[in-house]
Structure formats: structure tokens, C-alpha cells
């Protein structure tokens, strides 16, 4: 099931039919259909797929299905980024309220810790090395937490031609 959902998400599909076979190393995806025929699926699973799709769409309408990064990008100078808390970071072992992030205009939207998602974490939540933080905030402040992109400048060698 995870493999099928992952395949649909890669193709940015909310509803899809995923044909799979069991291989020696696990499930193998044969095909992803953006408009699957439901008759065979409903017959095999005894589930009203069309009804489930309608329920899903109703939920999306009620709660909105939008890309949070696009919405939050509307404020100039602000972005949504993810970064991993390095083991040497001064954030390790501190509760969010004492981390100084809020004072730097950064809000933690979610923590991913060992496969567990912690949405809208409380200020008392302690940050740990390896936490993947989804943050919204000032780009300048966020930049200091992102990995440094090192660019090596090539030195030009000034070769003087000598006439012999």
C-alpha cells in the first residue's frame, strides 16, 4: 500500500490506480493510471471505490487542498524550508521556546523525528539531533540553518607567452 501511495504522490495524483506485482525484493509497480477503471477494482476488493473517492473529494473541499509552500511564499522575504538539526547545533536539547528561533522570526510548523510527525509542536517540546524541522520564517534567518553551499572559485593562471 505504501509503495502505491508513494507512486501516486510522485506523479502528483490524489486518485490513481496502481498496478503492482510482488517481486523477489518486494512490490514492483507495473503501471500508474490517473483515470483508472473502477469495475475490476470494486469487484476484487468489494469496496465502493467511487463512493470512497467522493468522500475524499468532499474532505478536500472542506479542508482545502493547497500547497502550503505556495501560500506562505506570498509574503516577500519569507519562505518555507526544511533542515536537519545537526548534532553540533546549539538547538539540541533546548525546548523550542528557549531556542531563539521565534525571536529570529522563525516558526516550526512540523518536526519529523524517527518517522513520527509532530505537527505544530508546543514550545515545551525539546529539539533533538536529527530532527527534520519544517519551518516558516525570514529568509535571512532561515539561511543560517541551511547547509552551506561551498563554491570553489577557480584561480585563473595568467600564462605569459614568451617569444622564443
C-alpha positions as CSV (number, residue, x, y, z in Angstrom):
1,X,0.0,0.0,0.0
2,X,2.8,2.4,0.9
3,X,4.5,1.8,-2.5
4,X,1.3,2.5,-4.4
5,X,0.6,5.7,-2.4
6,X,4.2,6.9,-2.9
7,X,4.0,6.2,-6.7
8,X,0.8,8.3,-6.9
9,X,2.3,11.1,-4.9
10,X,5.4,11.3,-7.1
11,X,3.0,11.9,-10.1
12,X,1.1,14.4,-8.0
13,X,-2.1,12.3,-8.2
14,X,-4.7,12.3,-5.4
15,X,-6.6,9.4,-7.0
16,X,-4.9,6.7,-9.1
17,X,-5.0,3.1,-9.9
18,X,-1.6,1.4,-9.3
19,X,-1.0,-2.0,-10.9
20,X,1.6,-3.9,-8.9
21,X,3.1,-7.4,-8.7
22,X,5.0,-8.9,-5.9
23,X,8.7,-9.3,-6.8
24,X,11.5,-11.1,-5.0
25,X,12.6,-7.8,-3.4
26,X,9.1,-6.6,-2.6
27,X,6.3,-4.9,-4.6
28,X,7.0,-3.8,-8.2
29,X,5.0,-1.1,-9.9
30,X,3.8,-2.0,-13.3
31,X,1.6,1.0,-14.1
32,X,0.1,4.1,-12.5
33,X,-3.3,5.1,-14.0
34,X,-4.6,8.7,-13.4
35,X,-8.1,7.6,-14.5
36,X,-8.5,4.0,-13.5
37,X,-11.4,1.8,-14.4
38,X,-13.2,1.0,-11.1
39,X,-15.3,-2.0,-12.0
40,X,-12.4,-4.6,-11.7
41,X,-11.1,-2.9,-8.5
42,X,-14.5,-2.8,-6.9
43,X,-15.2,-6.4,-7.8
44,X,-11.8,-7.6,-6.4
45,X,-11.9,-5.6,-3.2
46,X,-15.6,-5.5,-2.5
47,X,-15.2,-1.8,-1.8
48,X,-17.3,1.0,-3.3
49,X,-14.3,2.9,-4.8
50,X,-16.4,5.6,-6.4
51,X,-18.0,6.3,-3.1
52,X,-14.6,6.5,-1.3
53,X,-13.4,8.9,-4.0
54,X,-16.5,11.1,-3.4
55,X,-15.8,11.1,0.4
56,X,-12.2,12.0,-0.2
57,X,-13.1,14.9,-2.6
58,X,-15.7,16.2,0.0
59,X,-13.0,16.2,2.6
60,X,-10.6,18.1,0.4
61,X,-13.2,20.7,-0.3
62,X,-14.0,21.1,3.4
63,X,-10.4,21.4,4.5
64,X,-8.8,22.8,1.3
65,X,-6.1,21.0,-0.7
66,X,-3.4,23.5,-1.3
67,X,0.4,23.7,-1.3
68,X,1.3,25.4,1.9
69,X,4.7,26.4,0.4
70,X,2.9,28.4,-2.3
71,X,0.5,30.1,0.2
72,X,3.3,31.1,2.6
73,X,5.6,32.3,-0.2
74,X,3.3,35.2,-0.8
75,X,5.0,37.2,1.9
76,X,8.1,38.9,0.4
77,X,11.3,37.8,2.2
78,X,9.7,34.8,3.8
79,X,10.0,31.1,2.9
80,X,9.2,27.6,4.0
81,X,12.3,25.3,4.3
82,X,13.2,22.0,5.9
83,X,16.5,21.4,7.7
84,X,18.0,18.8,9.9
85,X,19.2,19.7,13.4
86,X,22.9,18.9,13.4
87,X,24.3,17.1,16.4
88,X,26.6,20.1,17.0
89,X,23.8,22.6,16.7
90,X,23.1,25.0,19.6
91,X,19.4,24.0,19.2
92,X,20.0,20.4,20.5
93,X,18.5,19.8,23.9
94,X,16.6,23.1,24.1
95,X,12.9,23.5,24.2
96,X,11.5,25.3,21.2
97,X,10.6,28.3,23.5
98,X,14.2,28.7,24.5
99,X,15.7,28.0,21.1
100,X,15.7,31.7,20.0
101,X,14.0,30.7,16.7
102,X,10.9,32.8,17.4
103,X,13.0,35.8,18.2
104,X,14.7,35.3,14.8
105,X,11.2,35.3,13.1
106,X,11.2,31.5,12.5
107,X,8.2,29.3,13.3
108,X,8.4,25.5,13.4
109,X,5.4,24.0,11.6
110,X,6.4,20.4,12.0
111,X,9.1,18.1,13.4
112,X,9.8,14.7,11.8
113,X,11.6,12.6,14.4
114,X,12.3,8.9,13.7
115,X,9.3,8.5,11.3
116,X,7.0,10.3,13.7
117,X,5.4,13.6,12.6
118,X,4.9,16.2,15.3
119,X,2.6,18.9,13.8
120,X,2.5,22.4,15.4
121,X,4.9,21.5,18.2
122,X,4.4,23.2,21.6
123,X,7.1,25.5,22.9
124,X,8.0,22.9,25.6
125,X,9.0,20.3,23.0
126,X,12.7,19.7,23.2
127,X,14.7,19.7,19.9
128,X,16.9,16.7,19.2
129,X,19.8,16.0,16.9
130,X,18.5,14.5,13.7
131,X,15.1,16.2,13.9
132,X,13.9,17.4,10.5
133,X,12.2,20.7,11.0
134,X,9.7,22.3,8.6
135,X,9.9,26.0,9.3
136,X,8.4,29.2,8.0
137,X,10.2,32.4,8.5
138,X,12.5,35.2,7.4
139,X,14.8,34.0,4.6
140,X,17.9,35.7,6.1
141,X,17.4,34.0,9.4
142,X,16.5,30.6,7.8
143,X,19.6,30.7,5.7
144,X,21.8,30.4,8.7
145,X,20.3,27.0,9.4
146,X,20.7,25.6,5.9
147,X,23.7,23.6,4.8
148,X,26.3,25.9,3.3
149,X,26.8,25.6,-0.4
150,X,30.5,25.8,-1.0
151,X,31.6,27.1,-4.3
152,X,35.2,26.8,-5.2
153,X,36.4,29.5,-7.4
154,X,39.0,28.5,-10.0
155,X,42.1,30.6,-10.0
156,X,43.0,31.9,-13.3
157,X,46.5,31.2,-14.3
158,X,48.0,34.1,-16.1
159,X,50.3,32.4,-18.6
160,X,52.6,34.8,-20.3
161,X,53.6,33.8,-23.7
162,X,57.2,34.0,-24.3
163,X,58.6,34.6,-27.7
164,X,61.5,32.3,-28.4
